[in-house]
Amino acid sequence: MPSPLLFSRPAVVVNGLFTVVALAMTQIPLIDDLGFEFALAMTLPVAFGAGFLAIFLCYDMLTGKRVRDMGVGGTFATLEAVALLLLVPPLVVMTIKSYLSGFCAPLEGLAFYLLLPGVTAFFSTALGMGCILVTRRPRPAGGLFIACIAAFFGVSLYRILTQPPVFAYNPIIGYFPGPIYDEIVQITPTLLASRAIDLLWVVAATTGLYACVDTQTWTVKRRLFLKPPSLRREIGATVARIVCLSACITLAVAHTNRAKLGIVVDRTHIRQTLGGHKQTPHFDIYYDRNSDTARRIEWIALDHEYQLARLAKFLDVKPPSHRIGSYIYASPEQKKRLMGAQDTSLERPGEEEMHLNDEPFPHPVIKHELAHVLSSVFGNRLYGGSYKMGFHEGLAVAADWNEGRLTPHQWSRAMRQLGLAPPLENIVGMVGFWTEAPSRAYTLCGSFVRFLIDRYGMEKFKIAFPDGDVEKGYGQSLSTLVKQWEAFTDSIRLSKEDLRIARQAFIQPSIFERRCPHRAAVLTYAATTAYAKQRYRAAVRLFEQAEAAQPGGTATLRGLLFSVYRAGHVGRADSLAASILEKDVVVGLQKEAYLMQGDLAWERGDIDRARDRYQKALDRHASDRADREALTKLAALDRPRVRNLIRAYLLADPDEGYKIRLVGEALQVDPDFSVGYYLIGRRLFLEESYRLALPYLIRASMVKTTDPLLDEETQRLMGLCHFFEKRYDNAAEVFRKLTQTASSPARKTQAEEWLLRCAWFAQYST
């Protein structure tokens, strides 16, 4: 019975330590809930507590201080029972805390607790018992136990440092999922298989010990495993041998198939799974041969070289003499399975490779990740980056300098003006950077690094970059440089419209500040998947659950609004849109609500209200895409003869061919309806029918619309169609005109970027 051991002094000490640790965790954000992080955090205390407890209690049995006639099996079972009972107080503490603050996913949290520290307790107890039986003294046993723990972590760390996967399945901690920005953490078949294997090791070890331990002296004698057992132990020892050998065979099979199981994945397995390989002068590009990437691989390969040339010039480095590995995964799910980062793109400067999700051409993050790889030539010795994470990621943002609606300097000014910017000195370091919302941390640090490079030059930044030692690079303190940057950004002037958009972009708090982030992320992902498969009722249910888990989430409210509408609940969709507008929500969500109200009014035949709602959506100026949608619908409302046909196109959900036919019929009725030509051209462009799209886009550009935004988009699509048809001179001519007529700096910058890309592709395309 475990009760005497449970109240022994070592057990009481461990019990007290576990309880204190759990109480401390109730005060730590993200860990303070019965969920994955709490379970993960408990694994290390449990590993050492259960292991050392087994060593001390077993030693007492060896020295006769405790009953020793239970045998190996009975002793192990008793120790395991004690270890598992010691897990109860921390579980109770965190359950009470979660109840008081509101449960997120208690059953899943309990399952994680059993899978992570629960299995760890079994494993560590067996390991501790084995160590004391082998050494027979507490100190050597403790040293051997610690060495084994260090070896397990060393193997996992070595794999993370030398192979693409950033996840780890480990018998001590159970599972490390990878980047904190990937918020979807679930119990997967791979996790179950991994922990089953860990338990199988326990079975193999304990049955092996049972067959090898001399119960008279409690010493391990390996020859007993092969020696015919005595009559008294014959049945038990024979069964132990059979079980041990069966477990070892199963473990050998599992080890052989560890990559297929997803437990230990290496670079070779990833390449074999993807199957596609494209070689360029400076890159080895690996891609899924069955994905959309395969159709675009020639463009993608050239764009890699194009971005490399631009970055080498900006960073003032030479292109590498060897090829850089670029892995492009067919889907976020495939990337999660093979290397652990679902929605996060990663680079490995030390290995000079990057891992990306498939995206529409041109890939939006190649330049960012490639900047990390190239900067490794002047980075630190450990991994080629900077020990100041704000410098490490800030340099990539500064090099990419994606000038969308605003530049990172302007976004930073907006954050400071809105009171959303954390102190820059706090987020330049490793801990501060990762605990801040990524949108804020990346943008602010990118602006700061670009400011330093523009004002003081790249050479000084290279000196400061490896260790983040600004005193060495600039001869000034970090606080002085930050004040200079603050003065620079504070001189930037922004419009009210810019500030509304910035609030939408940066109001999202970090994962440490949100309630039930994993539960909400899992539900939102499942709801989005259901919506994409047109399972609208299921999407409504899942979005409602996500909203309950994390109230007020922009993505969940938007998804719920559209799902309710597509599910046919028109009245509820109207009410939900109205309730959204009554709340203090971001401008993008306001726009969606106004557009939904306009769509519903149009369906009812209330044209005046529809026009009013669409105009209000347009007045929000949430984004160029949103403005184009509102403008298109307003233009259709002003054409009574084709109004119903265009409404069917815009609001219904039929197949793509039918949509094009609807607009075609509208153009037969009203040949001067320029938006109709634009809609058909855009639809054909999205279907990658570039040659068919061009005549419609050209006609739309000749007729002209009532708004320059639609005209500019028509021109942009024309240029892209020429580009994808490899008519680079024609594309360059279109983009050259756009640089002269663009109505905003952002659109002008985008046109200039495409103009440079056209010249590159014209020179190097075969």
N, C-alpha and C positions, 0 to 999 in steps of 0.2 A: 504494500500500500504506500502511496506517495506522501501521506499526511505527515509522518515523522520527518521525512526529508524536506517537505515543504516549509516546515517551521524550524528547520535548522538555521544556524547563524548565517552560513553563506547564502542560503535561499532568501532569508529575510533581508539581507543587505542588497542582493540583486533586485528583489521585489521593490524595495524602497527606491533604488536608483531608477528602475523602470518608471515608477510612478512620478518621480521628480522630473524625469525627462519628458514624460507625457504632459505634465502640468506646464513645463516651459514651452512646449510646442503649441499649447493653446494660445500663446501670445505672439506667435510668428505667423505673419500673413501667408496664405496659401497652404501652409502645413496645418493650420488650425481648424481642420475639418476632417471628418472620417472619410478619407479618400486616398487617392494614389500617393500624394506627397507625404502624408502622415505614415502610411505603410512603408514607403521607401525610407523615410527618415528613421523609422524604428528598427530597420534591419541590422544596422551596425551595432547599436546597443544590445540587441537580442543576440547577435552573433557572438560577441565577446561575453555577454552575461551568461548565456546558456553553455558556451564552451568551457569557460573557467569554472562554472558551477559543476559541470560534469567532472572536470579534473579534480576538484577538491573533494567532492562527495565520493568519487571512485577511489581516490587515494585513501580516504577514511576506511573504505571497505578493504582495500589491500592491506592496510596496517591493522585491521581487526577492530577499529573503533566503531564500525557499524556492521550490521549483519551482512555476511558475504555468501550465504548459502542460496541466494536467489539465482545464481548462475548468470552467464553473460546475457541471455535473453531477458530474464527477469530484471536484471540490473538496468539494462538499456531501456526497457519499457517503463520502469519506474522513473528513471532520469528524464525520459521524454515527457512523461505525464507531469513531472514537476515543472519542466521548461514551459510546457503549454499552459499550465495553470498560472505561471508568472506573467503570461501575456494578457491575462484577464484584466488586472487593474488599469494598465494604460488604455485598453479598449474601453473600459467603463468611463474613464476620465474624458476621453475624446468623444465618446457617444453623448455624454451629458453636455459637453461644450457645443457639439453640433446640434443637439436638440434645442438648446437655448438660443442659438443663433439662426436656427432653421436648417433642417437637413437638406443636402444636395442630392445625393444618391446613396442612401445608407446601405442598401443591399450590395451594391457594387463596391462600396467602401469596405464592407465586411469581407467580401470576396478577395479584394486586394490584400487585406490584412492577413487572411489565412494563407494566401498564395505567397506573399513576400515574407514578412517576419515569421509566419506560421511554419512554412517549409524551412526557413533559415534556422529556426529553433531545432527542428529535427536534424538538419545537416550538421549544425555546430555541436550539438550534443554528441552525435556519433563521432565527429572529428575529435572532440575533447576526450571522449572515452578511449578512442584509439590511441591518442597521444600519451595518455597516462599509462595505458597497458603496455605500450612499447618502451617507454622510458622509465616507468615505475617511480618517478620522483616528480614533485609538483613543478619545480623551477624548470627543469629540462622539458617537461611536458608543456608548460606555458610557452616556453621559447619556441618549441616545435609548432605549437598551435598558431602562434603569431606569424611564424614563417610561412605556414600553409595559407593563412589569410592573406598575407602579403603576396604570395605567389598567385593566388586567384585574382587579386586586383592587378598584379603586374601583367598577367596574361591578357586581361581585358583591356588594360591601358595600352599595351603594346599593339593590340589589334586595332584599337581606335586611332592610334598614331600612325600606323603603317598601312592600313587598309581603308577603303572608302567608307564603310559603315560607321556611323557615329552612335549607334546603339550598342548595348552590351547585355547579354544574358549571362548572369553570374550566380554561382551557388550561394553567395553571401548576400548580395543586395537583391538578387532576383532579376531585376530588369531596370536598365537605364534607357529611357526612350529617345534621347537625343536632344535637339534644340528646344529650348523653353518656348520659342515662338510657335512651335507646332502644338496646339492646345488639345488636339484629339488624342486622348490616351485611353485605351480600352483593353479589356481582357481579350486576348486573341488566342487562336489555336496554337500559335508559336509559343506564347507565354505558358500555356498549359503544358505543352510538350516539354519545354525547358524545365519546368518545375517537376514534371513527372520523371525526367531524367535525373534531376538532383535527388529525388526520393529513391530512385533506383540505385544510385550510388550508396545511399544509406543502407538499403537492403543488402547490397553486395558486401559492404564493409562489415555490417553487424553479423550476417550469416557466416562470412569468412572468419570473423573473430570467434564466433561460437564454435566453429569447427577446429580452430587453432589454439584456443586458450585451454590450458591445463587447469581444470577447476580446483585441483588440490592446492596448487601454488599460485594460481591466477597469473601465470606467465604465458606469453605468446610463444608457441612452438610451431613453426611453419610446417614441420614434418608431420604434425598431427593431421594436416589437411589431407595428406595422401595415405597416411597409415590407417589400416583397418581399425575402426572404433571398437572400444570395449563394449561388452554386452549392455552395460548400464546406459551408455550414451549412443548405442547403435542407431536407434530410430531417429533421434533428434539430430545427431551429427550427419547422418545420411541425407536427411531432408535439407539440412543447412547447406551441405555441399551442392546438392542439386539446385537449390534456390540460388546460391552464390554463382554457380557456373551459368545458370540461365540468365541471371541478371547481367553477368559480364558479357555474355554473347549478345544480349539485347543492347547493352551499352556500346559494344563494338559496332553493331549495325547502325545505331543512332549516330555514332561518331562519323561513320562513313557517309551518312546522309545528312549531316548537320547543315550543309548549305541548302539542300532542298527543303529541309524543315524550316529554314530561315533563322536558325540560331547562330550560326557562324558563317558569315558570307564574306567572300574575298573578291578581289579585283577580277580574277579569272572567271569566277561564276557570274559576275555582273556582265562581263563582256559576252560570255556565252549565252546568257539569257537575252540580252539585247539583240545580238546577232549581226547588227549592221556596223560597218566600219568605213569611214571616209578619211583618206589621208590628204593633207595639204602640206605646203612647205614648213609650216610651223605647228600643225595640229594633227592629233589623232582623234577623230570624232567618232564616238561610239553611240549608236542610236538603235531604237527598236525598228527592225526592218519591216514590221507590220503596222507601223504607226504613220500618222500624217507627216512626221519628220522625214520619212523616207522620200516622200514626193517633193519635199522642199530642200533636200540635202545639198544640192548644188548651190542654191542661194545662201543657205546657212553656212556652208564652207567658205564661200567668198566673203561673207559678212564677218566671219571670225578673223580672217586676214585683214579686212578693212579696219575693224576695231583695234586689232593689234597694232597696226601702223599708227593710228591716231594716238593710242595710249602711250606707245613708246616715245612719241614726240613730246607729249605732255609731261611724262614722268622723267624724261631725259635719260632713258635707258636704251640699251640695244636689245632688239628681239632675241630671244634665246636661241642658242645653236641647236638645241634639241626640241622635239615636239612636245607640246602641251596636251595633256589628256582632257578631252571635253566629253562628258557623258550626258546625253539628253534622253530622259525617260519619257515613255509614252503617256504616262498619267501620274498624278500625285500619289495614287495608291501603289503603283508599281515602284515609284521612288521610295516610298515609305517602307515597302516590303524588302527592297534590296539594299538600301543604305540608311534608312532611318529618318530622313528629313522629308516630310510630306509636302508642305507648302513653303519650305525655306530652301532657297538656293544656297549652295555651299561651295567654297573653294578650299583647297588644301595646298597652301603655298609650299610647304616642305616637299610635297609630292608633285607639285606643279600640275594640278588637275582641278577641274571644276565640275559640279554636278547640278544639272538644270532640269526643270520641267519643260515639256514641250509647250511652246507658246506660238502665237501667230507671228509671222515674219514682219519686221525684224525683231529678233528676240529682245525683250525689254531689259534683261539683266546680264547679258553676256559682258557688256562693257564694265559693269560694276565688279563682277566676279573676276574678270580677267585683270582688272587693276590690282586686285589682291595678289594674283599670281606674279605679275610683273614686278610689284613692289618688294617681293621677297629678296631681290638682289641687294637691297639696302636695309632689309629688316633685321630682326634679332636672330641670334644663332639657334634659338630653340625651335621656332617654327616659321621663321621668315617674316613675321609680322611685327606688331608693336605691343609692348606690355601695357600700354595705355589703349584700352579698347576704343576709346573715343578717337584716337589717332588712327587706329587700324581701320575701323569702319568709316571714319570721316574722310580718309584719303580716297577710298573707293567712291564715296558720294561726290567728293570734289572733282575726281577725275571723270566720272560719268556725267555729272552736272546736267541732269535731265531737266531741261527748261520746259516744263509743261505750262500750266497756266501762270505759275510764278516760279522764280528761281529759289534755291534753298536760302539765299540771303533774304528774299522777300518773305518766304514762309517763316523764317526765324523771327523776322521783325513782327509778323502777325502774331506769332505765339507770345512774344514779349508784350505786345500791346494788349492782347486778350488775357494776359495773366496765366497762360498755360505753359510757359517755358520754365522748366526747373533750372536752378543755378548751374551754369555750364561747368564750373569747376567740379561739381558733384558727379557729373555723368561722364567726364573724360576717363575716369579710372574704370577698372574692370567691374567692380561690384555695382557702382552707381549706374553704369551703362546698361547692364543686364536687368536691373530692377526697374528701369524707367520704361515707359511705353515706347516701343521701337520706332514709331513714326516720329516722335519727338527727338529721341536720342540720335537717330541717324541724321535727321535733317539739321539739327543744331550743330552737331559735331562736323558734319560735312561743310556747313557754312563757315565754321571757325577755321577748319583746315584750309579751305579755299582762300579765305581772307589772309591767312599766314603766307600761303604760296604766292598770291598776287602781290602782297605788300613787300615781302622779304625775299622771295625767290625760292626755287625748288631746292637748291643746294643746302640752305640752312635748315629746311624742313627735313631733308634726308638725315642730317646730323641728329636732330631731335627725335626722329621717328622711332628707332629701335627700342629705346628705353622710355620714350616719352619725356626725355630730359630737355625741357625748353631752356633751362639755364645754359646748358652746353651749346645748344643750337642757336639761341637768340641773345644770350647774355641778359635776359630779362626773366622775371618770375612769371608763373602761369597766371596769377591774378592780374598782373600788369597787362599781359597780352589779352586776357579776357575783357578787361576794361576798354582796351582799344577796339576790340571786336564789337562790344556793346555800343560804343559811340558810333561806330560805322553803321551798324544795323539800325540804330535808333534814328539815323538821318534819312532812312528810306520812308517814303510816303506811300500809303496804301489807300485804296478806296473802301467804302463800306461794303461793297460787293466782294472785294478781296477778303475782307475780314470775315464775312459770312461763310465763304468757302473754306477759309483756314480753320474756323471753328469746327466745321464738319470734319475736316481732315485730322485734327489733333485732339479732339475732345475725348476720344477713347482712352480710358485709363489703362495702366499696365495690368498684366495678369495678376499681380499681387494685390491689386486694389479692387478687383472685381469679384462678385459673388458667384460661386459655382462655375468657374470658367470652363472646366473640362466637360461638365454635364451639358452646359449650354452649347459648347462647340460640337459635341457629339450629336446632340439633337438637331442643331442647325444644319450640320452636314447631312444627316439622314433626311431632313425635311427638304433640303435643296435637291438631293438625289431623287426623292419621290416626285418633286415638282418637275424635274427634267424628264422623268418617265411618264408625265401626265397623270400621275396618281394624286390628283389634287386633294381628295378628301384625306388621304393619309398625310399629305403635306400640311394641311390645316391642323390636324391633330398634333403633329410633331412640332410645328412652329409655335403652337399654343403652349406645349410643354417647355420649349426653349424659352419662351417669354416668361413663363412662371419661374424658371430656374434663374434667369438673369433679366429682370424687368427693364424695359426701356431700351433694349438693344436695337440699334438701327437696322441691322441685317434681319433680325427676327420679325420686327414690325413690318418691314418692307415685304419680306417673304410671306407673312401672314396675310397682308393686304392683297397681294396678287393671287395667292392660293384660294382665299375666300371667293374672289371674283371668278377665277377659273372653275371653281367647284359649283358655280351657279348660284351662290348666295348673294344676290345683287343687293338686297336691302342691307345685309350685314356689311357688305363691302362699302356701301355709302356711309353707314354709321361709323365704321372703323376709320375711314378717311377723315370724317368730321372730327372724331376724337383725337386723331393724330394732330390735326391742325390746331386743336385747343391746347396741345402740350408744347413745352419748350423743346422742340426737336430740331435736328440739324436741317439746313436748307435743302439738302438732297431729299430727305424724307418729306419735307413740306411739298417739294416739287412733285413727288410721286403721288401724294394725296390729292393735290390739285388736278393732276392729269387723270387720276382715277375718277374724281368727281366729274370732270369734263367728259370722259368716256361714257359714264353712266347717264349723264344728261343727254348726250348725243343719241344713245340707244333709246331713250324715252322720247326723242324728238324735240327736246327743249334746246334749240340751237343757241338761243341767247345766253342761257346759263353755261352751256358748253364753251361758247366763245369766251365768256368771262373767266371760267376756270382755267382754260388754256392760256389766257393772257396773264393770269396771276402766276401760273407755272413759269411762263416766259420771264416775268418780272423778277423771279427768284434768281435767275442766271446761275443755276446750280452747276452747270457744266455745258460745254459746247454740244455734247450729245443730247442733253436734255432740252436745250434751246432749239436744236434742229427738230426734235420730236414735236415740241409745241408749235413751232412754225409750220411744220408739215400739216398738222391737224387744223390749224387756223386757215391755212391756204385751202384745204379741202372744204371747210365749212363755207367759204366764200364762193364755191362753185356748186350751186344747187343741182345742176344737171348730172354731176358725177359724185355728188356727196355720198350717196348710199354705197356706191361701188368702192369708193376709197375707205369708207368706214368698215366695210367688210374686210378689206385688205388689212387695215391697221388694227382692228379690234378682234377679229376672229382668229382661229387657230387651225386653219386648214393646211394641206400640203403646200410646198413651195410653188409648184407649177400652177396650182389653182390661184395662188396669190398673184402671180405675174399676169395670169389671164384676166383677173379682175381689173388691174390697172390698164391692161391693154384695151379692154372694153371701154374704160373711162376715156382713154385717149382718142378712141374712135368717135366718141360723142363730143369731146372737147379737145381738139388737136393742139390748142394753145396752152394747155395746162402743163406748164414746165415742170412742176413738182412731180407729175406723173412720170415723165421721162427720167427724172432723177431717181424716183423710187424703183423703177424697173432696172435702171443701170446699177443702182446700189445692190439690189437683190442679186443680180447676175454676178456682180463683183464678189459678194459674199459666198456665192457658189463656185467661185474661182473660174467663172466663164468670162475671162477678161476680154477676149475678142468680141464676144456677143454684147458685152456691156458697153463698149466704147461708143457705138453709134447713138445709143440712148443718152449717154453722158454728154456727148458732143451736141446733140440736139437740145438737151437741157441747158447747156452753156450758151447756146445761140438764142434761145427764147428768153432766158434770164428769169429769175424769180424776183420776189419783192423784197428779199433780204440778202445782204452780202454774205451772211454766214452760210446759207445754203449754196450760194454761188461759189464760195471758196471751197466748200466740201465737194462740190461737183468737179471743180478743177483738180483738187487733190486726188480724187478717185480716178480721174482721167490720167493723171501723171502716173499713178500706181499701175493702172492697166497697161500703159505703154511699158513701164518698167518690167512687169511680170511677163510681158510678151517679148522682152529683150530688145525693145526699141529704145535704147537708153538715150539717144539724142533727142527723140521726141519727148521722152519723159523729162529730160533736163530742160527743154524749152518751156514745158508747162510749169515746172517748179521755179524756173527763173522768173517767170511772170508773177508767180505767187509771192516771191520775195519782195516784189515791187508793189503789189496791191494788197498784201495781207493787212487785215484790220486790227491785228494785235501783235505785240512783240513775240508772243509764244508761237503763233502760227507762222510768223516770218522765220523764226529759228528752226521750226520743223521743216519748212520748205528748204532752207539753206542746208540742213542735214541731208535731205534727200538729194539735193543737187550734188553734194560731195559724194554721196553713195553712187549716184549715176555715173559720175566721172570714173570712180574706181572700178565699177563693174564693167564699164565700157572698155577699160584698159586691160583688165585681167580675165574677163569672161571668155570662155572658149566656145 
